[in-house]
Amino acid sequence: MCSRSSAVLCHSSCAVSDLDPSHVSSTEDAYRRHRGRIYRFFRSRLASHDDAEDLTQRVFLDAVTALSGTKSPPDSMLGWLYTVAQRRLVDEIRRRNRTAHVTGDVTYSPRETTYGHEVAATLAEALARLPESQRCVVVLRLLRGVPFTEIGAELGISEAAAKMRFARGIGAVREFLIQAGLGVEDEHPE
């Protein structure tokens, strides 16, 4: 019977029949030692505890699977796990962006306001002042990480038009932040 903390490892080791027992053991040890760090990596970037927990388990499942085909574990297990975690996070964000509906609404959770309430409120006000066509592009690009090609396709505009709306929108946001005393004027204007 598996303990709760190593359930994902037991499940994955039952699913893959030809795992080297030493790799399972080293991965179980890594799970016990580094699970908290990998979880905190996800938790600091995601609003949901459940999502952070799921991605943490996927990282260790990936570790068991990847290490089954190698002769020895990586030199820095924690560094390797962080690399896997970062890739899993990028995959999750891309998956969410593909399924998200473009609304142009900007909402902030407490996790997203790491720069303080005043800055977050000023930024929200700056974004709210943008025309919807620019706001959608800025939100999709900066807050959700969507590539310009996908933004253009989603909004029914060209990639070049998406880039232009972004440039104009981000310029307006920058000017608003400067006027509010939160931005830094460019020392080398073009």
Secondary structure, DSSP 8 states (H G I E B T S, - for coil): ---GGGHHHHHHHHH-TT--HHHHHHHHHHHHHHHHHHHHHHHTT-S-HHHHHHHHHHHHHHHHHHHTTSSS--S-HHHHHHHHHHHHHHHHHHHHHHH----------GGG-TT-HHHHHHHHHHHHHS-HHHHHHHIIIIIT---HHHHHHHHTS-HHHHHHHHHHHHHHHHHHHHHTT-S---SS--
